[in-house]
Amino acid sequence: MKRIAIALIATAITSAPLFAATPFHNREVRQQQRIAQGVKSGELTVRETVRLENEERALVKERQLMKVTGGGLSNAEKLALKQQQDRLSKQIYVEKHD
């Protein structure tokens, strides 16, 4: 099962360069690295990893949809994405330290 999680993380990290380098993208990459480190060290279970990966993927999709539908991100959208990333970051911390 850990191999599946590691494969998911490796796929996410290697596909990351396909997106433009933005502050949001850079943070997503750092959060992916934190998740990968948690799997490698055994701090994250497969279930925790899958949940965090799904939340990260949903956040990326939401950001992409916001960019496509509005032509760019408004300040309100940027704030909403930042708050979601803050929540995900806290979840990663909590899962790694439980």
BELLINJO-V939423 format. One line per field, one symbol per residue. burial: 1 if it has 24 or more other C-alpha atoms within 12 Angstrom, else 0. A space follows every 50 residues. Layout:
# BELLINJO-V939423
burial->???
This chain:
# BELLINJO-V939423
burial->00001101100110010000000110111011111101100001110111 011011101100110000000000000000100110011011001100
